[in-house]
Amino acid sequence: MGRMRQEDVWDDEAADRYDTPGAGMFAPEVLGPTVERLAELAGGGAALEFAVGTGRVAVPLAARGVPVSGIELSRPMVRRLRTKVDEATVPVVVGDMASDTVPGEFSLVYLVYNTISNLLTQAEQVACFRNAARHLAPGGRFVIELWVPELRKLPMGQEATVWLTEPGYIGLDTYDVLRQRVVSHHFRFDGSTQARLFRSPHRYIWPAELDLMGQLAGFELESRHADWSGTEFTADSRSHVSVYRLPAPN
């Protein structure tokens, strides 16, 4: 799984089943605070979404009046996005968020729903920070939503954690702590004896390591909360929304 390319993971089948309107990460109570906070952080300027996908966030953010562009590696995901809005509404560069660029200057670059972990090496993740800085005006912000690795749940000899169970779905992660890798397994099933499995590889990042990546790219940590609504980040938080900012001119 570690050798699989991300563009192979996010293929036509994955793009076709990605959207879950009104439920999961598309639920209003999840998506609403995300869009609200990003619109606030954009401060009236333009926003760039790394790994824009099918436009889960970009489309409603653009509808709020924020000019939004995107970078996306998966052509099937972009084709799905194009069923919602045209190129003029959300222009997208098909490419790598760690290296490819978009014309213009932005007040906000953002990465949601753990997507920076799709980059499977530390060097690529640092390059992603530097690419964000390359696109931002002085004083601009880079926002990352990311999960906290659940290694405290792993007793000696155990390699997997179950992070969600609900009717028709089980989510679990298998860890390679030596290489700081994780593979997420998503099992979906109905009343039959068959289940459908989707897997994706990631490199997990500790919050302190993420902060160091930001420093290497010239950012300062402005804030960190446990969610988009501003809940306090604690040692027990399972995820975080971290806002990094480039120094503003004196």
C-alpha positions in Angstrom: 0.0 0.0 0.0 2.9 2.4 0.7 3.9 2.2 -3.0 0.5 3.1 -4.3 0.3 6.5 -5.9 -2.4 8.9 -4.6 -3.8 9.3 -8.1 -4.4 5.6 -8.1 -6.2 5.7 -4.8 -8.5 8.6 -5.8 -9.7 7.0 -9.0 -13.1 7.1 -10.7 -14.7 4.7 -8.3 -13.5 6.7 -5.3 -14.7 10.0 -6.8 -18.1 8.6 -7.6 -18.7 7.6 -4.0 -16.9 10.4 -2.3 -19.9 12.8 -1.9 -22.4 12.0 0.8 -24.8 15.0 0.7 -26.1 15.9 4.1 -24.2 13.2 5.9 -20.8 12.5 7.3 -18.3 15.2 6.4 -21.0 16.8 4.2 -23.4 17.1 7.2 -24.4 20.8 7.8 -23.1 20.7 11.4 -19.6 19.6 10.0 -19.5 21.7 6.8 -21.1 24.8 8.1 -18.5 25.8 10.8 -15.7 24.9 8.4 -16.9 27.3 5.7 -17.8 30.0 8.2 -14.3 29.9 9.8 -12.5 29.8 6.4 -14.5 32.8 5.1 -13.5 34.7 8.3 -9.8 33.8 7.9 -9.8 34.8 4.2 -10.5 38.4 5.4 -12.0 39.5 2.1 -9.2 38.1 0.0 -8.9 35.1 -2.3 -8.5 31.5 -1.0 -6.6 28.6 -2.4 -7.5 25.0 -1.5 -4.8 22.3 -1.7 -6.4 19.0 -2.7 -9.7 20.6 -3.5 -11.3 17.2 -4.4 -14.9 17.3 -5.4 -15.4 20.8 -4.0 -17.0 19.8 -0.7 -15.6 23.0 0.9 -14.6 25.1 -2.1 -18.1 25.2 -3.6 -20.0 26.6 -0.6 -17.0 28.9 0.2 -17.2 30.4 -3.3 -21.0 30.7 -2.8 -20.2 32.9 0.3 -18.4 35.3 -2.1 -14.8 34.2 -1.4 -12.8 33.8 -4.6 -11.6 30.2 -4.5 -9.0 28.3 -6.6 -7.7 24.8 -6.1 -5.0 22.3 -6.8 -6.0 18.7 -7.2 -4.0 15.6 -8.2 -6.9 13.4 -9.1 -8.6 14.1 -12.5 -11.7 12.0 -11.5 -12.2 14.2 -8.5 -11.9 17.3 -10.6 -14.5 15.9 -13.1 -16.8 15.4 -10.2 -16.3 19.0 -9.1 -17.1 20.2 -12.6 -20.6 18.7 -12.3 -21.2 21.3 -9.6 -19.4 24.5 -10.7 -17.5 25.6 -13.8 -13.9 26.6 -14.2 -14.7 30.3 -13.9 -16.3 29.7 -10.5 -13.6 27.5 -9.0 -10.5 27.3 -11.2 -8.3 24.3 -10.6 -4.8 23.3 -11.5 -4.4 19.6 -11.9 -1.2 18.8 -10.1 0.8 18.2 -6.9 0.0 20.5 -3.9 3.6 20.2 -2.7 5.0 21.7 -5.9 2.5 23.0 -8.5 1.4 26.7 -8.5 -1.7 28.7 -9.2 -1.7 32.2 -10.7 -2.4 35.0 -8.4 -1.8 35.9 -4.8 -3.9 34.7 -1.9 -4.8 35.7 1.6 -5.6 32.1 2.6 -4.4 28.7 1.7 -6.1 25.7 3.4 -5.9 22.0 3.7 -8.9 20.2 5.2 -9.8 16.7 6.5 -6.3 15.4 7.1 -5.2 15.8 3.5 -1.6 16.9 4.2 -1.1 13.3 5.4 -1.7 12.1 1.9 1.9 13.2 1.3 3.9 10.2 2.4 7.2 11.7 3.3 8.3 14.4 5.7 10.2 16.2 2.8 6.9 16.4 0.8 5.0 17.7 3.7 7.6 20.4 4.3 7.5 21.3 0.6 3.7 21.6 0.9 4.2 24.3 3.6 6.7 26.1 1.4 4.3 25.9 -1.5 1.6 27.5 0.6 4.0 30.3 1.6 4.8 30.8 -2.1 1.2 31.6 -2.9 0.4 33.9 0.1 0.6 37.6 0.4 2.5 38.9 3.5 0.4 38.3 6.5 -1.5 35.5 4.8 -2.6 32.4 6.5 -2.2 28.6 6.0 -4.9 26.5 7.7 -4.6 22.8 8.3 -7.2 20.4 9.7 -5.5 17.2 10.9 -6.1 14.2 13.1 -3.9 13.4 16.2 -2.3 10.0 15.9 -3.9 7.6 18.3 -0.8 5.8 19.3 -1.8 5.9 23.0 -4.5 3.3 22.1 -1.9 0.9 20.8 -0.7 -1.6 23.5 2.6 -3.5 22.8 2.2 -5.8 19.9 -1.0 -4.3 18.5 -0.9 -2.5 15.2 -4.4 -1.3 14.6 -7.0 1.0 16.2 -10.8 1.2 15.4 -11.7 4.8 15.2 -15.3 4.7 14.2 -18.1 2.1 14.3 -21.7 2.9 13.1 -24.4 1.1 11.3 -23.0 -0.1 8.0 -19.5 1.2 8.6 -16.3 0.4 10.4 -13.2 2.6 10.2 -9.8 1.4 11.4 -6.2 2.4 11.0 -3.1 0.2 10.9 0.1 1.8 12.0 3.8 1.4 11.0 5.4 3.4 13.8 8.9 2.9 12.5 8.1 4.8 9.3 5.4 7.0 10.8 2.9 5.6 8.3 -0.8 4.6 8.7 -3.2 2.9 6.3 -6.9 3.9 6.8 -9.4 1.1 6.1 -13.0 1.9 5.5 -15.4 -1.0 5.6 -19.0 -0.5 4.3 -21.6 -3.2 4.5 -25.3 -3.9 4.4 -27.4 -6.9 5.5 -25.5 -9.3 3.2 -22.4 -11.2 4.0 -20.3 -9.0 1.8 -18.4 -5.7 2.6 -16.8 -3.1 0.4 -13.3 -1.9 1.4 -11.5 1.3 0.6 -7.9 1.9 1.8 -5.7 5.0 1.7 -2.1 5.4 2.9 -0.9 8.4 5.0 2.0 9.7 6.9 0.9 10.9 10.3 2.2 14.1 11.8 2.4 15.2 15.5 1.3 18.8 16.2 4.8 19.8 17.3 6.3 18.4 14.1 3.7 20.3 12.1 4.7 23.5 13.9 8.4 22.9 13.0 7.4 22.4 9.3 5.7 25.8 9.5 8.8 27.4 11.0 10.9 26.0 8.2 8.6 27.7 5.7 8.6 31.0 7.5 5.2 30.7 9.3 4.3 31.4 12.9 1.5 29.4 14.7 -1.4 31.8 15.2 -3.9 29.5 16.8 -4.9 25.9 17.3 -8.3 24.6 18.3 -9.9 21.1 18.5 -12.4 21.9 15.7 -13.7 24.6 13.4 -16.0 26.0 16.1 -13.0 27.1 18.3 -13.2 24.3 21.0 -10.1 24.3 23.2 -7.3 22.0 22.0 -6.3 19.6 24.8 -4.2 16.5 25.3 -7.4 14.4 24.7 -8.4 16.1 21.4 -8.6 13.7 18.5 -8.0 16.4 15.8 -7.0 20.0 15.4 -7.4 23.1 13.2 -4.1 24.9 13.1 -3.7 28.4 11.7 -0.2 29.5 10.6 0.5 33.0 9.4 3.3 34.7 7.5 4.8 37.7 9.2 3.1 40.9 8.0 5.3 43.8 6.8 6.2 46.4 9.4 
